Amino acid sequence: MIYTPSEPLLFVAIKDENGILQIAEDDLLEDPAIIGAIDEETEFNALVEEEAALLDSLMRDG
């Protein structure tokens, strides 16, 4: 499974039986593994944004 960052748009792709990547159908987006991957990406993006804001704050204060 491959997916793009959720910002600005999220695209989920899966390999078919021939190994070719295709955009996942809507019903596959309900798969627990895909939901988990999307949740991880969302959490990661939030952490990156939080860290960037903290670093920006430290740079302005320093």
PDB file of N, CA, C, O and CB in Angstrom:
ATOM      1  N   MET A   1       0.845  -1.170   0.000  1.00  0.00           N
ATOM      2  CA  MET A   1       0.000   0.000   0.000  1.00  0.00           C
ATOM      3  C   MET A   1       0.892   1.234   0.000  1.00  0.00           C
ATOM      4  O   MET A   1       1.897   1.279   0.709  1.00  0.00           O
ATOM      5  CB  MET A   1      -0.962  -0.003   1.216  1.00  0.00           C
ATOM      6  N   ILE A   2       0.534   2.210  -0.774  1.00  0.00           N
ATOM      7  CA  ILE A   2       1.228   3.486  -0.816  1.00  0.00           C
ATOM      8  C   ILE A   2       0.174   4.569  -0.689  1.00  0.00           C
ATOM      9  O   ILE A   2      -0.910   4.471  -1.265  1.00  0.00           O
ATOM     10  CB  ILE A   2       2.072   3.651  -2.130  1.00  0.00           C
ATOM     11  N   TYR A   3       0.505   5.610   0.074  1.00  0.00           N
ATOM     12  CA  TYR A   3      -0.408   6.731   0.164  1.00  0.00           C
ATOM     13  C   TYR A   3       0.393   8.003   0.210  1.00  0.00           C
ATOM     14  O   TYR A   3       1.548   8.017   0.636  1.00  0.00           O
ATOM     15  CB  TYR A   3      -1.323   6.613   1.390  1.00  0.00           C
ATOM     16  N   THR A   4      -0.234   9.073  -0.234  1.00  0.00           N
ATOM     17  CA  THR A   4       0.412  10.376  -0.249  1.00  0.00           C
ATOM     18  C   THR A   4       0.154  11.062   1.081  1.00  0.00           C
ATOM     19  O   THR A   4      -0.742  10.648   1.817  1.00  0.00           O
ATOM     20  CB  THR A   4      -0.097  11.244  -1.432  1.00  0.00           C
ATOM     21  N   PRO A   5       0.908  12.093   1.406  1.00  0.00           N
ATOM     22  CA  PRO A   5       0.577  12.845   2.622  1.00  0.00           C
ATOM     23  C   PRO A   5      -0.865  13.353   2.563  1.00  0.00           C
ATOM     24  O   PRO A   5      -1.397  13.602   1.481  1.00  0.00           O
ATOM     25  CB  PRO A   5       1.554  14.031   2.810  1.00  0.00           C
ATOM     26  N   SER A   6      -1.480  13.501   3.704  1.00  0.00           N
ATOM     27  CA  SER A   6      -2.888  13.900   3.724  1.00  0.00           C
ATOM     28  C   SER A   6      -3.088  15.360   3.376  1.00  0.00           C
ATOM     29  O   SER A   6      -4.215  15.774   3.102  1.00  0.00           O
ATOM     30  CB  SER A   6      -3.480  13.626   5.075  1.00  0.00           C
ATOM     31  N   GLU A   7      -2.040  16.143   3.379  1.00  0.00           N
ATOM     32  CA  GLU A   7      -2.142  17.544   2.985  1.00  0.00           C
ATOM     33  C   GLU A   7      -1.357  17.751   1.711  1.00  0.00           C
ATOM     34  O   GLU A   7      -0.194  17.348   1.693  1.00  0.00           O
ATOM     35  CB  GLU A   7      -1.632  18.484   4.103  1.00  0.00           C
ATOM     36  N   PRO A   8      -1.853  18.320   0.673  1.00  0.00           N
ATOM     37  CA  PRO A   8      -3.179  18.912   0.552  1.00  0.00           C
ATOM     38  C   PRO A   8      -4.277  17.896   0.234  1.00  0.00           C
ATOM     39  O   PRO A   8      -5.436  18.131   0.575  1.00  0.00           O
ATOM     40  CB  PRO A   8      -3.157  19.966  -0.507  1.00  0.00           C
ATOM     41  N   LEU A   9      -3.944  16.769  -0.413  1.00  0.00           N
ATOM     42  CA  LEU A   9      -4.940  15.742  -0.736  1.00  0.00           C
ATOM     43  C   LEU A   9      -4.378  14.366  -0.414  1.00  0.00           C
ATOM     44  O   LEU A   9      -3.173  14.136  -0.510  1.00  0.00           O
ATOM     45  CB  LEU A   9      -5.358  15.821  -2.227  1.00  0.00           C
ATOM     46  N   LEU A  10      -5.251  13.471  -0.038  1.00  0.00           N
ATOM     47  CA  LEU A  10      -4.844  12.101   0.252  1.00  0.00           C
ATOM     48  C   LEU A  10      -5.261  11.186  -0.890  1.00  0.00           C
ATOM     49  O   LEU A  10      -6.425  11.164  -1.291  1.00  0.00           O
ATOM     50  CB  LEU A  10      -5.455  11.618   1.584  1.00  0.00           C
ATOM     51  N   PHE A  11      -4.296  10.432  -1.409  1.00  0.00           N
ATOM     52  CA  PHE A  11      -4.568   9.403  -2.401  1.00  0.00           C
ATOM     53  C   PHE A  11      -3.995   8.107  -1.862  1.00  0.00           C
ATOM     54  O   PHE A  11      -2.838   8.059  -1.445  1.00  0.00           O
ATOM     55  CB  PHE A  11      -3.960   9.765  -3.804  1.00  0.00           C
ATOM     56  N   VAL A  12      -4.799   7.060  -1.868  1.00  0.00           N
ATOM     57  CA  VAL A  12      -4.339   5.748  -1.434  1.00  0.00           C
ATOM     58  C   VAL A  12      -4.257   4.866  -2.670  1.00  0.00           C
ATOM     59  O   VAL A  12      -5.209   4.768  -3.443  1.00  0.00           O
ATOM     60  CB  VAL A  12      -5.290   5.127  -0.345  1.00  0.00           C
ATOM     61  N   ALA A  13      -3.098   4.222  -2.846  1.00  0.00           N
ATOM     62  CA  ALA A  13      -2.906   3.327  -3.978  1.00  0.00           C
ATOM     63  C   ALA A  13      -2.542   1.944  -3.453  1.00  0.00           C
ATOM     64  O   ALA A  13      -1.874   1.807  -2.428  1.00  0.00           O
ATOM     65  CB  ALA A  13      -1.807   3.864  -4.939  1.00  0.00           C
ATOM     66  N   ILE A  14      -2.988   0.937  -4.165  1.00  0.00           N
ATOM     67  CA  ILE A  14      -2.641  -0.447  -3.828  1.00  0.00           C
ATOM     68  C   ILE A  14      -2.118  -1.129  -5.086  1.00  0.00           C
ATOM     69  O   ILE A  14      -2.436  -0.731  -6.206  1.00  0.00           O
ATOM     70  CB  ILE A  14      -3.875  -1.222  -3.240  1.00  0.00           C
ATOM     71  N   LYS A  15      -1.305  -2.169  -4.877  1.00  0.00           N
ATOM     72  CA  LYS A  15      -0.841  -2.961  -6.010  1.00  0.00           C
ATOM     73  C   LYS A  15      -1.879  -4.031  -6.305  1.00  0.00           C
ATOM     74  O   LYS A  15      -2.367  -4.707  -5.399  1.00  0.00           O
ATOM     75  CB  LYS A  15       0.555  -3.597  -5.725  1.00  0.00           C
ATOM     76  N   ASP A  16      -2.208  -4.177  -7.575  1.00  0.00           N
ATOM     77  CA  ASP A  16      -3.141  -5.235  -7.950  1.00  0.00           C
ATOM     78  C   ASP A  16      -2.381  -6.554  -8.068  1.00  0.00           C
ATOM     79  O   ASP A  16      -1.191  -6.620  -7.760  1.00  0.00           O
ATOM     80  CB  ASP A  16      -3.866  -4.892  -9.284  1.00  0.00           C
ATOM     81  N   GLU A  17      -3.066  -7.595  -8.510  1.00  0.00           N
ATOM     82  CA  GLU A  17      -2.442  -8.913  -8.583  1.00  0.00           C
ATOM     83  C   GLU A  17      -1.286  -8.965  -9.582  1.00  0.00           C
ATOM     84  O   GLU A  17      -0.474  -9.889  -9.539  1.00  0.00           O
ATOM     85  CB  GLU A  17      -3.477  -9.949  -8.952  1.00  0.00           C
ATOM     86  N   ASN A  18      -1.205  -7.978 -10.485  1.00  0.00           N
ATOM     87  CA  ASN A  18      -0.114  -7.904 -11.455  1.00  0.00           C
ATOM     88  C   ASN A  18       1.012  -6.980 -10.986  1.00  0.00           C
ATOM     89  O   ASN A  18       1.979  -6.759 -11.714  1.00  0.00           O
ATOM     90  CB  ASN A  18      -0.647  -7.427 -12.799  1.00  0.00           C
ATOM     91  N   GLY A  19       0.886  -6.444  -9.775  1.00  0.00           N
ATOM     92  CA  GLY A  19       1.909  -5.552  -9.247  1.00  0.00           C
ATOM     93  C   GLY A  19       1.802  -4.117  -9.724  1.00  0.00           C
ATOM     94  O   GLY A  19       2.723  -3.323  -9.531  1.00  0.00           O
ATOM     95  N   ILE A  20       0.687  -3.781 -10.343  1.00  0.00           N
ATOM     96  CA  ILE A  20       0.487  -2.428 -10.861  1.00  0.00           C
ATOM     97  C   ILE A  20      -0.257  -1.599  -9.812  1.00  0.00           C
ATOM     98  O   ILE A  20      -1.267  -2.034  -9.259  1.00  0.00           O
ATOM     99  CB  ILE A  20      -0.301  -2.455 -12.214  1.00  0.00           C
ATOM    100  N   LEU A  21       0.265  -0.391  -9.550  1.00  0.00           N
ATOM    101  CA  LEU A  21      -0.394   0.493  -8.584  1.00  0.00           C
ATOM    102  C   LEU A  21      -1.656   1.097  -9.175  1.00  0.00           C
ATOM    103  O   LEU A  21      -1.672   1.553 -10.318  1.00  0.00           O
ATOM    104  CB  LEU A  21       0.558   1.606  -8.134  1.00  0.00           C
ATOM    105  N   GLN A  22      -2.713   1.091  -8.372  1.00  0.00           N
ATOM    106  CA  GLN A  22      -3.977   1.700  -8.773  1.00  0.00           C
ATOM    107  C   GLN A  22      -4.551   2.446  -7.582  1.00  0.00           C
ATOM    108  O   GLN A  22      -4.354   2.051  -6.433  1.00  0.00           O
ATOM    109  CB  GLN A  22      -4.981   0.631  -9.299  1.00  0.00           C
ATOM    110  N   ILE A  23      -5.267   3.533  -7.868  1.00  0.00           N
ATOM    111  CA  ILE A  23      -5.948   4.263  -6.807  1.00  0.00           C
ATOM    112  C   ILE A  23      -6.967   3.320  -6.173  1.00  0.00           C
ATOM    113  O   ILE A  23      -7.726   2.650  -6.874  1.00  0.00           O
ATOM    114  CB  ILE A  23      -6.637   5.565  -7.357  1.00  0.00           C
ATOM    115  N   ALA A  24      -6.976   3.274  -4.847  1.00  0.00           N
ATOM    116  CA  ALA A  24      -7.881   2.371  -4.123  1.00  0.00           C
ATOM    117  C   ALA A  24      -9.334   2.796  -4.314  1.00  0.00           C
ATOM    118  O   ALA A  24      -9.654   3.984  -4.336  1.00  0.00           O
ATOM    119  CB  ALA A  24      -7.531   2.342  -2.620  1.00  0.00           C
ATOM    120  N   GLU A  25     -10.188   1.816  -4.450  1.00  0.00           N
ATOM    121  CA  GLU A  25     -11.633   2.056  -4.539  1.00  0.00           C
ATOM    122  C   GLU A  25     -12.136   2.499  -3.173  1.00  0.00           C
ATOM    123  O   GLU A  25     -11.504   2.216  -2.155  1.00  0.00           O
ATOM    124  CB  GLU A  25     -12.395   0.777  -5.026  1.00  0.00           C
ATOM    125  N   ASP A  26     -13.261   3.187  -3.146  1.00  0.00           N
ATOM    126  CA  ASP A  26     -13.820   3.710  -1.894  1.00  0.00           C
ATOM    127  C   ASP A  26     -14.043   2.624  -0.850  1.00  0.00           C
ATOM    128  O   ASP A  26     -13.826   2.859   0.339  1.00  0.00           O
ATOM    129  CB  ASP A  26     -15.126   4.418  -2.170  1.00  0.00           C
ATOM    130  N   ASP A  27     -14.480   1.422  -1.279  1.00  0.00           N
ATOM    131  CA  ASP A  27     -14.748   0.372  -0.295  1.00  0.00           C
ATOM    132  C   ASP A  27     -13.464  -0.100   0.395  1.00  0.00           C
ATOM    133  O   ASP A  27     -13.511  -0.545   1.542  1.00  0.00           O
ATOM    134  CB  ASP A  27     -15.443  -0.813  -0.969  1.00  0.00           C
ATOM    135  N   LEU A  28     -12.319  -0.007  -0.288  1.00  0.00           N
ATOM    136  CA  LEU A  28     -11.051  -0.384   0.329  1.00  0.00           C
ATOM    137  C   LEU A  28     -10.617   0.612   1.393  1.00  0.00           C
ATOM    138  O   LEU A  28      -9.849   0.268   2.291  1.00  0.00           O
ATOM    139  CB  LEU A  28      -9.973  -0.505  -0.727  1.00  0.00           C
ATOM    140  N   LEU A  29     -11.103   1.839   1.299  1.00  0.00           N
ATOM    141  CA  LEU A  29     -10.742   2.861   2.281  1.00  0.00           C
ATOM    142  C   LEU A  29     -11.349   2.563   3.648  1.00  0.00           C
ATOM    143  O   LEU A  29     -11.013   3.223   4.631  1.00  0.00           O
ATOM    144  CB  LEU A  29     -11.192   4.238   1.801  1.00  0.00           C
ATOM    145  N   GLU A  30     -12.240   1.577   3.718  1.00  0.00           N
ATOM    146  CA  GLU A  30     -12.822   1.162   4.991  1.00  0.00           C
ATOM    147  C   GLU A  30     -12.040   0.004   5.616  1.00  0.00           C
ATOM    148  O   GLU A  30     -12.369  -0.434   6.719  1.00  0.00           O
ATOM    149  CB  GLU A  30     -14.284   0.761   4.794  1.00  0.00           C
ATOM    150  N   ASP A  31     -11.016  -0.495   4.929  1.00  0.00           N
ATOM    151  CA  ASP A  31     -10.186  -1.587   5.438  1.00  0.00           C
ATOM    152  C   ASP A  31      -9.425  -1.101   6.674  1.00  0.00           C
ATOM    153  O   ASP A  31      -8.850  -0.012   6.657  1.00  0.00           O
ATOM    154  CB  ASP A  31      -9.195  -2.099   4.338  1.00  0.00           C
ATOM    155  N   PRO A  32      -9.418  -1.898   7.743  1.00  0.00           N
ATOM    156  CA  PRO A  32      -8.723  -1.485   8.979  1.00  0.00           C
ATOM    157  C   PRO A  32      -7.248  -1.120   8.770  1.00  0.00           C
ATOM    158  O   PRO A  32      -6.749  -0.197   9.414  1.00  0.00           O
ATOM    159  CB  PRO A  32      -8.812  -2.595  10.002  1.00  0.00           C
ATOM    160  N   ALA A  33      -6.546  -1.830   7.880  1.00  0.00           N
ATOM    161  CA  ALA A  33      -5.137  -1.525   7.631  1.00  0.00           C
ATOM    162  C   ALA A  33      -4.982  -0.149   6.993  1.00  0.00           C
ATOM    163  O   ALA A  33      -4.066   0.599   7.332  1.00  0.00           O
ATOM    164  CB  ALA A  33      -4.507  -2.598   6.733  1.00  0.00           C
ATOM    165  N   ILE A  34      -5.865   0.175   6.084  1.00  0.00           N
ATOM    166  CA  ILE A  34      -5.808   1.481   5.415  1.00  0.00           C
ATOM    167  C   ILE A  34      -6.209   2.583   6.387  1.00  0.00           C
ATOM    168  O   ILE A  34      -5.584   3.643   6.419  1.00  0.00           O
ATOM    169  CB  ILE A  34      -6.728   1.504   4.166  1.00  0.00           C
ATOM    170  N   ILE A  35      -7.240   2.337   7.171  1.00  0.00           N
ATOM    171  CA  ILE A  35      -7.653   3.323   8.172  1.00  0.00           C
ATOM    172  C   ILE A  35      -6.508   3.566   9.153  1.00  0.00           C
ATOM    173  O   ILE A  35      -6.243   4.710   9.524  1.00  0.00           O
ATOM    174  CB  ILE A  35      -8.929   2.848   8.926  1.00  0.00           C
ATOM    175  N   GLY A  36      -5.833   2.508   9.573  1.00  0.00           N
ATOM    176  CA  GLY A  36      -4.695   2.647  10.484  1.00  0.00           C
ATOM    177  C   GLY A  36      -3.567   3.459   9.865  1.00  0.00           C
ATOM    178  O   GLY A  36      -2.976   4.309  10.531  1.00  0.00           O
ATOM    179  N   ALA A  37      -3.264   3.204   8.592  1.00  0.00           N
ATOM    180  CA  ALA A  37      -2.206   3.950   7.906  1.00  0.00           C
ATOM    181  C   ALA A  37      -2.572   5.426   7.780  1.00  0.00           C
ATOM    182  O   ALA A  37      -1.718   6.296   7.954  1.00  0.00           O
ATOM    183  CB  ALA A  37      -1.944   3.352   6.514  1.00  0.00           C
ATOM    184  N   ILE A  38      -3.819   5.706   7.483  1.00  0.00           N
ATOM    185  CA  ILE A  38      -4.276   7.096   7.379  1.00  0.00           C
ATOM    186  C   ILE A  38      -4.190   7.768   8.744  1.00  0.00           C
ATOM    187  O   ILE A  38      -3.754   8.915   8.842  1.00  0.00           O
ATOM    188  CB  ILE A  38      -5.728   7.165   6.830  1.00  0.00           C
ATOM    189  N   ASP A  39      -4.600   7.069   9.791  1.00  0.00           N
ATOM    190  CA  ASP A  39      -4.510   7.619  11.148  1.00  0.00           C
ATOM    191  C   ASP A  39      -3.058   7.916  11.520  1.00  0.00           C
ATOM    192  O   ASP A  39      -2.767   8.960  12.105  1.00  0.00           O
ATOM    193  CB  ASP A  39      -5.127   6.641  12.167  1.00  0.00           C
ATOM    194  N   GLU A  40      -2.145   6.998  11.182  1.00  0.00           N
ATOM    195  CA  GLU A  40      -0.725   7.216  11.463  1.00  0.00           C
ATOM    196  C   GLU A  40      -0.204   8.440  10.730  1.00  0.00           C
ATOM    197  O   GLU A  40       0.547   9.234  11.298  1.00  0.00           O
ATOM    198  CB  GLU A  40       0.094   5.986  11.073  1.00  0.00           C
ATOM    199  N   GLU A  41      -0.598   8.599   9.469  1.00  0.00           N
ATOM    200  CA  GLU A  41      -0.166   9.749   8.686  1.00  0.00           C
ATOM    201  C   GLU A  41      -0.692  11.042   9.293  1.00  0.00           C
ATOM    202  O   GLU A  41       0.030  12.036   9.372  1.00  0.00           O
ATOM    203  CB  GLU A  41      -0.633   9.616   7.235  1.00  0.00           C
ATOM    204  N   THR A  42      -1.953  11.025   9.721  1.00  0.00           N
ATOM    205  CA  THR A  42      -2.552  12.208  10.338  1.00  0.00           C
ATOM    206  C   THR A  42      -1.831  12.572  11.630  1.00  0.00           C
ATOM    207  O   THR A  42      -1.542  13.743  11.876  1.00  0.00           O
ATOM    208  CB  THR A  42      -4.041  11.973  10.613  1.00  0.00           C
ATOM    209  N   GLU A  43      -1.542  11.569  12.452  1.00  0.00           N
ATOM    210  CA  GLU A  43      -0.816  11.816  13.705  1.00  0.00           C
ATOM    211  C   GLU A  43       0.595  12.327  13.428  1.00  0.00           C
ATOM    212  O   GLU A  43       1.074  13.235  14.108  1.00  0.00           O
ATOM    213  CB  GLU A  43      -0.752  10.532  14.552  1.00  0.00           C
ATOM    214  N   PHE A  44       1.263  11.743  12.424  1.00  0.00           N
ATOM    215  CA  PHE A  44       2.606  12.179  12.079  1.00  0.00           C
ATOM    216  C   PHE A  44       2.598  13.635  11.620  1.00  0.00           C
ATOM    217  O   PHE A  44       3.446  14.425  12.035  1.00  0.00           O
ATOM    218  CB  PHE A  44       3.196  11.279  10.990  1.00  0.00           C
ATOM    219  N   ASN A  45       1.640  13.988  10.764  1.00  0.00           N
ATOM    220  CA  ASN A  45       1.543  15.378  10.292  1.00  0.00           C
ATOM    221  C   ASN A  45       1.323  16.336  11.456  1.00  0.00           C
ATOM    222  O   ASN A  45       1.893  17.426  11.478  1.00  0.00           O
ATOM    223  CB  ASN A  45       0.402  15.524   9.270  1.00  0.00           C
ATOM    224  N   ALA A  46       0.503  15.939  12.418  1.00  0.00           N
ATOM    225  CA  ALA A  46       0.247  16.795  13.580  1.00  0.00           C
ATOM    226  C   ALA A  46       1.523  16.985  14.398  1.00  0.00           C
ATOM    227  O   ALA A  46       1.799  18.090  14.866  1.00  0.00           O
ATOM    228  CB  ALA A  46      -0.867  16.191  14.463  1.00  0.00           C
ATOM    229  N   LEU A  47       2.299  15.919  14.571  1.00  0.00           N
ATOM    230  CA  LEU A  47       3.557  16.025  15.306  1.00  0.00           C
ATOM    231  C   LEU A  47       4.559  16.921  14.575  1.00  0.00           C
ATOM    232  O   LEU A  47       5.247  17.725  15.203  1.00  0.00           O
ATOM    233  CB  LEU A  47       4.159  14.635  15.524  1.00  0.00           C
ATOM    234  N   VAL A  48       4.638  16.785  13.269  1.00  0.00           N
ATOM    235  CA  VAL A  48       5.556  17.612  12.477  1.00  0.00           C
ATOM    236  C   VAL A  48       5.162  19.083  12.595  1.00  0.00           C
ATOM    237  O   VAL A  48       6.023  19.944  12.778  1.00  0.00           O
ATOM    238  CB  VAL A  48       5.554  17.168  10.986  1.00  0.00           C
ATOM    239  N   GLU A  49       3.877  19.372  12.493  1.00  0.00           N
ATOM    240  CA  GLU A  49       3.408  20.751  12.614  1.00  0.00           C
ATOM    241  C   GLU A  49       3.678  21.301  14.015  1.00  0.00           C
ATOM    242  O   GLU A  49       4.073  22.457  14.166  1.00  0.00           O
ATOM    243  CB  GLU A  49       1.909  20.836  12.293  1.00  0.00           C
ATOM    244  N   GLU A  50       3.468  20.480  15.027  1.00  0.00           N
ATOM    245  CA  GLU A  50       3.716  20.901  16.402  1.00  0.00           C
ATOM    246  C   GLU A  50       5.203  21.189  16.610  1.00  0.00           C
ATOM    247  O   GLU A  50       5.563  22.180  17.244  1.00  0.00           O
ATOM    248  CB  GLU A  50       3.233  19.822  17.394  1.00  0.00           C
ATOM    249  N   GLU A  51       6.050  20.336  16.084  1.00  0.00           N
ATOM    250  CA  GLU A  51       7.495  20.538  16.218  1.00  0.00           C
ATOM    251  C   GLU A  51       7.935  21.798  15.469  1.00  0.00           C
ATOM    252  O   GLU A  51       8.759  22.563  15.970  1.00  0.00           O
ATOM    253  CB  GLU A  51       8.263  19.306  15.689  1.00  0.00           C
ATOM    254  N   ALA A  52       7.394  22.012  14.285  1.00  0.00           N
ATOM    255  CA  ALA A  52       7.741  23.202  13.510  1.00  0.00           C
ATOM    256  C   ALA A  52       7.324  24.467  14.258  1.00  0.00           C
ATOM    257  O   ALA A  52       8.066  25.449  14.280  1.00  0.00           O
ATOM    258  CB  ALA A  52       7.074  23.157  12.120  1.00  0.00           C
ATOM    259  N   ALA A  53       6.141  24.445  14.868  1.00  0.00           N
ATOM    260  CA  ALA A  53       5.671  25.603  15.627  1.00  0.00           C
ATOM    261  C   ALA A  53       6.563  25.846  16.847  1.00  0.00           C
ATOM    262  O   ALA A  53       6.871  26.991  17.178  1.00  0.00           O
ATOM    263  CB  ALA A  53       4.206  25.402  16.067  1.00  0.00           C
ATOM    264  N   LEU A  54       6.971  24.778  17.506  1.00  0.00           N
ATOM    265  CA  LEU A  54       7.857  24.910  18.667  1.00  0.00           C
ATOM    266  C   LEU A  54       9.210  25.486  18.253  1.00  0.00           C
ATOM    267  O   LEU A  54       9.719  26.401  18.901  1.00  0.00           O
ATOM    268  CB  LEU A  54       8.050  23.545  19.359  1.00  0.00           C
ATOM    269  N   LEU A  55       9.788  24.959  17.185  1.00  0.00           N
ATOM    270  CA  LEU A  55      11.068  25.470  16.701  1.00  0.00           C
ATOM    271  C   LEU A  55      10.954  26.937  16.284  1.00  0.00           C
ATOM    272  O   LEU A  55      11.848  27.737  16.564  1.00  0.00           O
ATOM    273  CB  LEU A  55      11.567  24.624  15.524  1.00  0.00           C
ATOM    274  N   ASP A  56       9.868  27.282  15.624  1.00  0.00           N
ATOM    275  CA  ASP A  56       9.647  28.671  15.219  1.00  0.00           C
ATOM    276  C   ASP A  56       9.559  29.567  16.439  1.00  0.00           C
ATOM    277  O   ASP A  56      10.118  30.664  16.447  1.00  0.00           O
ATOM    278  CB  ASP A  56       8.371  28.796  14.372  1.00  0.00           C
ATOM    279  N   SER A  57       8.862  29.112  17.468  1.00  0.00           N
ATOM    280  CA  SER A  57       8.729  29.881  18.702  1.00  0.00           C
ATOM    281  C   SER A  57      10.090  30.058  19.378  1.00  0.00           C
ATOM    282  O   SER A  57      10.406  31.144  19.863  1.00  0.00           O
ATOM    283  CB  SER A  57       7.742  29.189  19.662  1.00  0.00           C
ATOM    284  N   LEU A  58      10.887  29.003  19.408  1.00  0.00           N
ATOM    285  CA  LEU A  58      12.219  29.082  20.036  1.00  0.00           C
ATOM    286  C   LEU A  58      13.132  30.022  19.251  1.00  0.00           C
ATOM    287  O   LEU A  58      13.923  30.758  19.842  1.00  0.00           O
ATOM    288  CB  LEU A  58      12.862  27.676  20.130  1.00  0.00           C
ATOM    289  N   MET A  59      13.027  30.000  17.941  1.00  0.00           N
ATOM    290  CA  MET A  59      13.863  30.873  17.120  1.00  0.00           C
ATOM    291  C   MET A  59      13.497  32.348  17.322  1.00  0.00           C
ATOM    292  O   MET A  59      14.373  33.213  17.333  1.00  0.00           O
ATOM    293  CB  MET A  59      13.728  30.495  15.640  1.00  0.00           C
ATOM    294  N   ARG A  60      12.212  32.624  17.478  1.00  0.00           N
ATOM    295  CA  ARG A  60      11.775  34.013  17.701  1.00  0.00           C
ATOM    296  C   ARG A  60      12.154  34.500  19.089  1.00  0.00           C
ATOM    297  O   ARG A  60      12.489  35.670  19.272  1.00  0.00           O
ATOM    298  CB  ARG A  60      10.260  34.137  17.508  1.00  0.00           C
ATOM    299  N   ASP A  61      12.103  33.603  20.065  1.00  0.00           N
ATOM    300  CA  ASP A  61      12.402  33.986  21.443  1.00  0.00           C
ATOM    301  C   ASP A  61      13.912  34.052  21.703  1.00  0.00           C
ATOM    302  O   ASP A  61      14.357  34.731  22.629  1.00  0.00           O
ATOM    303  CB  ASP A  61      11.751  33.002  22.411  1.00  0.00           C
ATOM    304  N   GLY A  62      14.691  33.349  20.887  1.00  0.00           N
ATOM    305  CA  GLY A  62      16.123  33.254  21.125  1.00  0.00           C
ATOM    306  C   GLY A  62      16.873  34.336  20.489  1.00  0.00           C
ATOM    307  O   GLY A  62      18.098  34.387  20.603  1.00  0.00           O
TER     308      GLY A  62
END
